[in-house]
Amino acid sequence: MQTRTLGKNGPQVSAIGLGCMGISDFYGPSDNKSSLKLLKDAVEMGVTFFDTADMYGVGANESLVGFALRKVRSQVFLATKFGNMRRLDGAHLGVNGRPEYVLAACEQSLKRLGVETIDLYYQHRVDPTVPIEETVGAMAELVKAGKVRFLGLSEAGASTIRRAHKVHPITALQTELSLWTRDAQGDILATTRELGIGFVAYSPLGRGFLTGAISQPSDFAPGDFRAVNPRMSGENFEHNLKLVRSVEVMAREKGVTTAQLALAWVLAQGTDIVPIPGTRRLKYLQENLAAAEILLTDDELSHLSELVPQGSVAGTRYDETGMKRLGI
């Protein structure tokens, strides 16, 4: 597995990481036994970068990831996130960036992961009621205490990133980036590159839609949040499916899968970008990791941008409440 560096002076991680959210939550029923095997298989295949959060499965995902990787702790780079609060029944309780909450949330994540130090600790969403300087100040205390190695933000706006970086170096920004979500390619990516901050691309496969595996709304399992996602419901579903079908044609011509072509596009946007696609199946894990070996020419990259022009996707990437939490 190739490696990439997170930030100007940050750690080296596998060029493609594993987003672990979906193995516990949001995509319908899951199975811990198969998830544990997948995580171990990922390590054997060269993945070193694993991403979780305290809200995934309301803590269950951190426990699962920690248990699966404890015997290979020295070989992996663990990232987790705080700030999105949920009740035990999964209901969302809002965003919390208060310093005392930061410290308490970290202690709980350390226990669930079964580690003494978290490699990369993100604020999952910016709390608009708390100055970013106070939140990052508390995160910096965790670094001083040896409980966290590097700091990150997720879905933060350019001005917030700058303010946070003045308090303590930010190693990585995690924000959605894919063929159909390119909002970050303006001020956000320009800011991270100016400051030497790495970019972690989540949902690089459009939550699975860009794989071509979803052809009708009934493909979603019971409890799968994508069934009500604005981009994958109603008229938007059919509109966006046509875009994916055009990418499928190009993938066949190149002799790769649609998912591999979409991932190769993300990787080609810069060596400072590390995508973290998620999956529950070994077959797709193998396909995704193989995308690191696919090189796209300038003409191919231009053609992909023509097939899925920026702004051509119908629907927002979250519901109204979710969209209000982005880019603060």
C-alpha positions as CSV (number, residue, x, y, z in Angstrom):
1,M,0.0,0.0,0.0
2,Q,1.3,3.4,-0.9
3,T,1.4,6.1,1.8
4,R,0.7,9.7,2.0
5,T,1.5,12.4,4.6
6,L,-1.2,14.1,6.6
7,G,-0.2,17.8,6.7
8,K,3.1,19.4,6.1
9,N,4.9,17.7,9.0
10,G,2.3,15.1,10.0
11,P,2.3,11.4,10.1
12,Q,2.4,9.0,7.2
13,V,-0.7,6.9,6.6
14,S,-1.9,4.5,4.0
15,A,-2.9,6.3,0.8
16,I,-6.5,5.0,1.3
17,G,-7.9,4.6,4.8
18,L,-11.0,2.9,6.1
19,G,-14.0,4.9,7.2
20,C,-15.6,2.7,9.9
21,M,-18.9,4.4,10.4
22,G,-20.9,2.1,8.2
23,I,-19.9,-1.1,9.8
24,S,-21.9,-0.1,12.9
25,D,-24.5,2.5,12.0
26,F,-26.6,4.3,9.5
27,Y,-26.6,1.7,6.7
28,G,-29.0,-0.8,8.2
29,P,-28.4,-3.9,10.3
30,S,-24.7,-4.9,10.9
31,D,-22.9,-7.9,12.1
32,N,-20.0,-7.5,14.6
33,K,-18.3,-10.9,13.7
34,S,-18.0,-10.0,10.0
35,S,-17.0,-6.4,10.9
36,L,-14.2,-7.6,13.1
37,K,-12.9,-9.8,10.3
38,L,-13.1,-7.0,7.8
39,L,-11.0,-4.7,10.1
40,K,-8.4,-7.4,10.5
41,D,-8.3,-8.1,6.8
42,A,-7.8,-4.4,6.2
43,V,-4.7,-4.4,8.3
44,E,-3.3,-7.4,6.5
45,M,-3.9,-5.6,3.2
46,G,-1.9,-2.6,4.2
47,V,-4.4,-0.2,5.6
48,T,-3.0,1.8,8.5
49,F,-5.5,4.6,8.8
50,F,-8.8,3.9,10.5
51,D,-11.4,6.5,11.1
52,T,-14.2,6.3,13.7
53,A,-16.2,8.7,16.0
54,D,-17.9,8.6,19.3
55,M,-21.3,9.1,17.7
56,Y,-21.1,6.1,15.4
57,G,-23.2,3.4,17.0
58,V,-23.3,5.7,20.1
59,G,-19.9,4.5,21.1
60,A,-20.2,1.0,19.8
61,N,-18.0,1.7,16.7
62,E,-15.1,2.9,18.8
63,S,-15.4,-0.2,21.0
64,L,-15.5,-2.5,17.9
65,V,-12.5,-0.8,16.2
66,G,-10.5,-0.7,19.4
67,F,-11.1,-4.4,20.1
68,A,-10.3,-5.4,16.5
69,L,-7.0,-3.5,16.3
70,R,-5.6,-3.8,19.9
71,K,-3.1,-6.5,18.9
72,V,-1.8,-4.4,16.1
73,R,-2.0,-1.0,17.8
74,S,1.6,-0.1,16.9
75,Q,0.9,-0.7,13.2
76,V,-2.2,1.5,12.9
77,F,-3.1,5.2,13.0
78,L,-6.4,5.7,14.9
79,A,-8.6,8.7,14.3
80,T,-11.8,9.5,16.2
81,K,-14.1,12.5,16.6
82,F,-16.2,14.2,19.2
83,G,-18.8,16.9,19.2
84,N,-21.9,15.3,17.7
85,M,-24.0,14.2,20.7
86,R,-26.6,11.4,20.5
87,R,-28.8,9.7,23.0
88,L,-28.6,5.9,23.6
89,D,-31.5,5.5,21.2
90,G,-29.5,7.3,18.5
91,A,-31.4,10.6,18.6
92,H,-29.3,13.6,17.9
93,L,-28.8,16.1,20.7
94,G,-26.8,18.8,18.8
95,V,-23.2,19.8,18.7
96,N,-21.0,20.5,21.8
97,G,-17.6,22.2,21.7
98,R,-17.4,23.3,25.3
99,P,-13.9,22.8,26.8
100,E,-15.2,20.6,29.6
101,Y,-17.1,18.4,27.2
102,V,-14.0,18.0,25.0
103,L,-12.0,16.6,27.9
104,A,-14.8,14.3,29.1
105,A,-15.5,13.0,25.5
106,C,-11.8,12.2,25.0
107,E,-11.7,10.1,28.2
108,Q,-14.7,8.1,27.1
109,S,-13.2,7.5,23.6
110,L,-9.9,6.4,25.1
111,K,-11.7,3.8,27.3
112,R,-13.8,2.5,24.4
113,L,-10.8,2.3,22.0
114,G,-8.7,0.7,24.8
115,V,-5.7,2.9,24.1
116,E,-3.6,5.4,26.0
117,T,-3.4,7.8,23.1
118,I,-5.6,8.8,20.2
119,D,-3.5,9.5,17.1
120,L,-5.8,12.0,15.5
121,Y,-8.6,13.7,17.4
122,Y,-11.2,15.7,15.4
123,Q,-13.9,18.1,16.3
124,H,-16.7,16.4,14.3
125,R,-18.7,19.6,13.8
126,V,-18.0,23.2,14.8
127,D,-20.2,24.4,17.7
128,P,-21.4,27.9,16.7
129,T,-22.0,28.8,20.3
130,V,-18.4,28.3,21.5
131,P,-15.4,30.2,20.1
132,I,-13.2,27.8,18.2
133,E,-10.3,29.1,20.2
134,E,-11.8,27.7,23.4
135,T,-12.5,24.3,21.8
136,V,-9.1,23.9,20.2
137,G,-7.5,25.2,23.4
138,A,-9.0,22.3,25.3
139,M,-7.9,19.9,22.5
140,A,-4.4,21.3,22.8
141,E,-4.4,20.4,26.5
142,L,-5.1,16.8,25.5
143,V,-1.9,16.9,23.4
144,K,0.1,18.2,26.2
145,A,-1.2,15.5,28.5
146,G,-0.2,12.8,26.0
147,K,-3.8,11.7,25.4
148,V,-3.8,12.9,21.8
149,R,-1.1,13.2,19.2
150,F,-2.6,15.3,16.4
151,L,-5.6,17.6,16.1
152,G,-8.2,17.8,13.3
153,L,-11.4,19.5,12.4
154,S,-14.3,18.2,10.3
155,E,-16.5,20.3,7.9
156,A,-15.1,23.6,9.2
157,G,-15.1,26.8,7.2
158,A,-11.9,28.6,6.0
159,S,-11.9,31.3,8.6
160,T,-12.5,28.8,11.4
161,I,-9.6,26.7,10.2
162,R,-7.3,29.7,10.3
163,R,-8.4,30.7,13.8
164,A,-8.0,27.1,15.1
165,H,-4.6,26.7,13.5
166,K,-3.3,29.8,15.4
167,V,-4.2,28.2,18.7
168,H,-2.6,24.8,17.9
169,P,-1.4,23.3,14.6
170,I,-4.2,21.5,12.8
171,T,-2.9,18.3,11.2
172,A,-6.0,17.4,9.1
173,L,-9.3,18.6,7.9
174,Q,-11.9,15.9,7.3
175,T,-14.6,17.0,4.8
176,E,-16.7,15.3,2.1
177,L,-15.0,15.2,-1.3
178,S,-16.0,13.1,-4.3
179,L,-17.0,13.5,-8.0
180,W,-20.4,14.7,-6.9
181,T,-19.3,16.8,-3.9
182,R,-16.6,19.3,-4.7
183,D,-17.6,22.2,-2.4
184,A,-14.2,22.0,-0.7
185,Q,-12.2,22.7,-3.9
186,G,-12.6,26.4,-3.4
187,D,-11.5,28.3,-0.3
188,I,-11.4,25.2,1.9
189,L,-8.7,23.3,0.0
190,A,-6.8,26.5,-0.7
191,T,-6.7,27.2,3.0
192,T,-5.5,23.8,4.0
193,R,-2.8,23.9,1.4
194,E,-1.6,27.3,2.4
195,L,-1.4,26.2,6.1
196,G,0.1,22.8,5.4
197,I,-3.0,20.9,6.6
198,G,-3.8,17.5,5.3
199,F,-7.2,16.8,3.7
200,V,-9.1,13.6,4.6
201,A,-11.9,13.0,2.1
202,Y,-14.9,11.2,3.6
203,S,-17.7,9.7,1.5
204,P,-15.4,9.6,-1.6
205,L,-17.8,7.2,-3.2
206,G,-20.9,9.3,-2.5
207,R,-22.1,7.0,0.3
208,G,-21.9,4.1,-2.1
209,F,-24.0,5.8,-4.8
210,L,-20.9,6.4,-7.0
211,T,-20.2,2.6,-7.1
212,G,-23.1,1.9,-9.4
213,A,-24.3,-0.8,-7.0
214,I,-27.5,1.2,-6.2
215,S,-30.0,1.2,-9.0
216,Q,-33.3,1.7,-7.3
217,P,-34.6,3.0,-4.0
218,S,-35.5,-0.5,-2.9
219,D,-31.8,-1.4,-2.8
220,F,-31.5,0.3,0.6
221,A,-31.9,-2.0,3.6
222,P,-34.3,-1.2,6.4
223,G,-32.8,1.5,8.6
224,D,-30.5,2.8,5.9
225,F,-30.4,6.6,6.2
226,R,-29.6,6.9,2.5
227,A,-33.2,6.1,1.7
228,V,-34.2,9.6,3.0
229,N,-31.0,11.4,1.9
230,P,-32.0,14.3,-0.4
231,R,-29.6,13.1,-3.1
232,M,-31.0,9.6,-3.1
233,S,-34.7,10.1,-2.8
234,G,-37.5,11.3,-5.1
235,E,-36.7,12.8,-8.5
236,N,-33.1,13.4,-7.4
237,F,-32.4,9.7,-7.3
238,E,-33.1,9.2,-11.0
239,H,-31.3,12.4,-12.0
240,N,-28.2,11.4,-10.1
241,L,-28.3,7.8,-11.3
242,K,-27.9,9.1,-14.9
243,L,-24.7,10.8,-13.9
244,V,-23.4,7.6,-12.3
245,R,-24.3,5.6,-15.4
246,S,-22.1,7.8,-17.5
247,V,-19.2,7.2,-15.2
248,E,-19.9,3.5,-15.5
249,V,-19.4,3.6,-19.2
250,M,-16.0,5.3,-18.8
251,A,-15.0,2.7,-16.1
252,R,-15.8,-0.2,-18.5
253,E,-13.7,1.4,-21.2
254,K,-10.8,1.7,-18.9
255,G,-11.2,-1.8,-17.5
256,V,-11.8,-0.7,-13.9
257,T,-14.8,-0.7,-11.6
258,T,-16.9,2.5,-11.2
259,A,-15.9,2.8,-7.6
260,Q,-12.2,2.5,-8.5
261,L,-12.5,5.2,-11.1
262,A,-14.3,7.5,-8.6
263,L,-11.6,6.9,-6.0
264,A,-8.8,7.4,-8.5
265,W,-10.3,10.8,-9.3
266,V,-10.2,11.8,-5.6
267,L,-6.6,10.5,-5.2
268,A,-5.6,12.5,-8.3
269,Q,-6.8,15.8,-6.8
270,G,-3.6,16.0,-4.8
271,T,-1.1,14.0,-2.8
272,D,-2.3,15.9,0.3
273,I,-5.6,14.2,0.1
274,V,-6.4,10.8,1.7
275,P,-9.8,9.3,1.0
276,I,-11.4,7.0,3.6
277,P,-14.1,5.0,1.8
278,G,-16.1,2.6,4.0
279,T,-17.4,-0.8,3.3
280,R,-18.7,-3.9,5.0
281,R,-17.5,-6.4,2.4
282,L,-14.0,-7.8,1.7
283,K,-14.7,-7.7,-2.1
284,Y,-15.3,-4.0,-2.0
285,L,-12.4,-3.4,0.3
286,Q,-10.1,-5.1,-2.1
287,E,-11.5,-3.1,-5.0
288,N,-11.2,0.2,-3.2
289,L,-7.5,-0.4,-2.1
290,A,-6.6,-1.3,-5.7
291,A,-7.7,2.2,-6.8
292,A,-4.4,3.5,-5.4
293,E,-2.6,1.9,-8.4
294,I,-4.8,3.5,-11.0
295,L,-3.3,6.5,-12.8
296,L,-5.6,8.9,-14.7
297,T,-4.4,11.1,-17.5
298,D,-5.2,14.8,-17.7
299,D,-7.6,14.0,-20.5
300,E,-9.4,11.3,-18.4
301,L,-9.6,13.7,-15.4
302,S,-11.1,16.4,-17.6
303,H,-13.6,13.9,-19.1
304,L,-14.7,12.8,-15.6
305,S,-15.3,16.4,-14.7
306,E,-17.4,16.8,-17.9
307,L,-19.4,13.7,-17.1
308,V,-20.2,15.0,-13.6
309,P,-19.8,18.8,-13.8
310,Q,-19.6,20.6,-10.5
311,G,-23.1,21.6,-9.4
312,S,-24.8,19.0,-11.6
313,V,-25.9,16.8,-8.7
314,A,-29.5,17.2,-7.6
315,G,-30.2,17.6,-3.9
316,T,-28.2,18.6,-0.9
317,R,-25.8,16.1,0.8
318,Y,-27.7,16.3,4.1
319,D,-31.1,17.4,5.3
320,E,-31.7,21.0,6.3
321,T,-30.5,20.5,9.9
322,G,-27.4,18.7,8.7
323,M,-26.5,21.4,6.1
324,K,-26.7,24.1,8.8
325,R,-23.8,22.4,10.6
326,L,-21.4,22.6,7.6
327,G,-18.7,25.2,6.9
328,I,-19.0,27.1,10.1
